[in-house]
Amino acid sequence: MIDLYFWPTPNGWKASIALEEMDLPYNTHLINIGKGDQFDPEFLKIAPNNRMPAIVDPDGPDGRPISVFESGAILMYLARKTGRFYGKTDRDRIAVEEWLMWQMGGVGPMAGQAHHFLKYAPQLDPPQDLPYAKDRYRTEVGRLYGVLDRRLAENEYVAGDFYSIADMSIWGWASLWEGQQQVLEDKPHFTRWLETVSARPGVQAGRALHAELRGDHRDKQSQSNLFKR
C-alpha cells in the first residue's frame, strides 16, 4: 500500500483523487499544516520543501521503495505507474503535461494568493486588508479561468477528449471559485467541466478524505505555521 502524507487542501486532493481514480490502495498519514506537522524532521526527509502532499511507494521503480513530493510530480509518477490518465499517444501526453504545468505555475499559486489576501490576510493581527493585492490576484484567477473556459469550448477535458491527471490537478482549486470571488455566468464551458468532474466517484472520494478537518485557520498559531515560517 502507498503511504499518503495528506491534509484536506486543494493540493492534497490532487493525490487523494489520483489514488482513488487509479484504484491504488493507500494508507493516510495526516500532516496537520495548522499545527506545523510539515516541519517535522521525519516528514522533511520525504518532503524537503515542507509541503504536503507526499507519497512513499514501497513498490517503486525496480521494485524498490521511493518517496515523491510535489503534487504534480506525484500525479505524473502515479499515471506512469498505472498507465492511466496520461493519454495514449505522445501528443496526448504533451497536452497533459502542458496543462498540468499550467496549473502548477498558474492556477495553484494565483488561486492560493487570492485565498490568502481575500480571506486570511484581513484576519491577521494586525489586519492586512490590501485592496491592491486583492484585486491583483482576483483578476489573475479570473483571467486564468477564462483561458480554461476557452480551452474547454473546444475540448471535453483540458487535455482533449479524455480525462487525465491535468483535470485532477486543476479541479481542486477551480472547485473553490466562490472563495476566489469568481463568477461562472460568463464561463459556460468551465461550468460544464466542473460539474462533469465533480460527478466522478473517484473525485468525490478523494475530496471527502478527512473533509471534516478542513478549517479556517483563524487562530494565531495556525496562521504563524502557515504564513510566517
Secondary structure, DSSP 8 states (H G I E B T S, - for coil): -EEEEE-SSHHHHHHHHHHHHTT--EEEEE--TTTTGGG-HHHHTT-TTS-S-EEEETT-GGG--EEEESHHHHHHHHHHHHT-SS-SSHHHHHHHHHHHHHIIIIIHHHHHHHHIIIIIGGGSSS----HHHHHHHHHHHHHHHHHHHHHHTT-SBTTBSS--HHHHHHHHHHTTTTTTT---TT-HHHHHHHHHHHT-HHHHHHHHTTGGG-----SHHHHHHHH--
